[in-house]
């Protein structure tokens, strides 16, 4: 489905979608807290994939994918740009390990 990029003031790295667009994108009921979206921009032979997450944030405008301006700009997206959006089935981790990084300056 084609959606237009719209910048929002919200400080988030997640996308916001209108409820009509989520119904079309996510036809199945998943219990995962974050759904992956694959954005494709460019021409048919020169498509570039960008991945973002949706956690239930709502957009007021149907046909729009809202992203914070700094996040969108980091991804090289421009306001008003049309992108193809597809729900992406990403594998779900069963465990996650978080480990602090060692400050090498302290060991010298």
C-alpha positions as CSV (number, residue, x, y, z in Angstrom):
1,X,0.0,0.0,0.0
2,X,1.3,3.5,-0.8
3,X,1.4,5.9,2.1
4,X,2.7,9.5,2.3
5,X,5.4,10.4,4.8
6,X,4.2,13.0,7.3
7,X,6.4,14.5,10.0
8,X,5.1,14.6,13.6
9,X,6.3,16.4,16.6
10,X,6.3,13.3,18.8
11,X,9.7,12.2,20.0
12,X,9.7,8.6,19.0
13,X,11.5,6.2,16.7
14,X,8.2,4.4,15.9
15,X,5.7,5.0,13.1
16,X,2.1,6.1,13.5
17,X,-0.7,4.8,11.3
18,X,-4.4,5.6,10.8
19,X,-6.7,2.8,11.9
20,X,-8.0,2.2,8.4
21,X,-4.4,1.7,7.2
22,X,-3.6,-0.7,10.0
23,X,-6.6,-2.8,9.2
24,X,-5.4,-3.2,5.6
25,X,-1.7,-3.8,6.5
26,X,-2.2,-6.2,9.4
27,X,-5.0,-8.6,8.4
28,X,-4.0,-11.1,11.2
29,X,-4.2,-10.5,14.9
30,X,-0.7,-10.6,16.2
31,X,0.1,-10.3,19.9
32,X,3.5,-8.9,19.4
33,X,4.0,-5.4,20.8
34,X,6.0,-4.1,17.8
35,X,5.1,-4.8,14.2
36,X,7.8,-4.4,11.5
37,X,7.0,-2.4,8.4
38,X,9.1,-2.5,5.3
39,X,9.1,0.8,3.4
40,X,10.2,0.7,-0.2
41,X,11.1,3.8,-2.1
42,X,12.4,4.4,-5.6
43,X,11.5,2.9,-9.0
44,X,10.7,-0.7,-9.7
45,X,14.2,-1.6,-10.6
46,X,15.9,0.6,-8.0
47,X,13.9,-0.1,-4.8
48,X,15.5,0.5,-1.4
49,X,14.1,-1.2,1.7
50,X,13.8,0.7,5.0
51,X,12.5,-1.0,8.1
52,X,10.5,0.8,10.9
53,X,8.4,-0.4,13.8
54,X,4.8,0.3,14.7
55,X,3.6,-0.2,18.3
56,X,0.1,1.1,18.0
57,X,0.6,4.9,17.6
58,X,-2.3,6.5,15.7
59,X,-2.2,9.0,12.9
60,X,-5.1,11.3,12.4
61,X,-4.8,11.3,8.6
62,X,-5.6,8.2,6.5
63,X,-3.0,7.4,3.9
64,X,-0.1,8.8,6.0
65,X,2.8,7.2,7.8
66,X,3.8,9.6,10.6
67,X,7.4,9.6,11.7
68,X,9.3,12.1,13.9
69,X,11.2,14.5,11.7
70,X,14.7,13.6,13.1
71,X,14.1,9.9,12.8
72,X,12.7,10.2,9.2
73,X,15.6,12.4,8.2
74,X,18.1,9.9,9.5
75,X,16.4,7.3,7.3
76,X,16.6,9.7,4.3
77,X,12.9,10.2,4.1
78,X,11.3,13.5,3.2
79,X,7.9,14.9,4.2
80,X,5.3,14.3,1.4
81,X,7.3,11.4,-0.1
82,X,5.3,8.4,-1.2
83,X,6.5,5.0,-0.1
84,X,5.2,1.4,-0.5
85,X,4.5,0.0,2.9
86,X,4.2,-3.7,3.6
87,X,3.8,-5.5,6.9
88,X,7.0,-7.5,7.4
89,X,7.1,-10.8,9.2
90,X,10.3,-10.5,11.2
91,X,11.4,-13.3,13.5
92,X,10.6,-12.8,17.2
93,X,13.4,-13.3,19.7
94,X,12.7,-15.7,22.6
95,X,15.4,-14.1,24.7
96,X,17.5,-10.9,24.7
97,X,20.8,-10.4,26.6
98,X,21.9,-6.9,27.5
99,X,25.5,-6.4,28.6
100,X,27.2,-3.2,29.7
101,X,30.1,-2.0,27.5
102,X,33.4,-1.8,29.3
103,X,35.1,1.6,29.3
104,X,38.6,0.8,28.0
105,X,40.0,4.0,29.4
106,X,39.3,2.8,32.9
107,X,41.5,-0.3,32.4
108,X,44.6,1.6,31.3
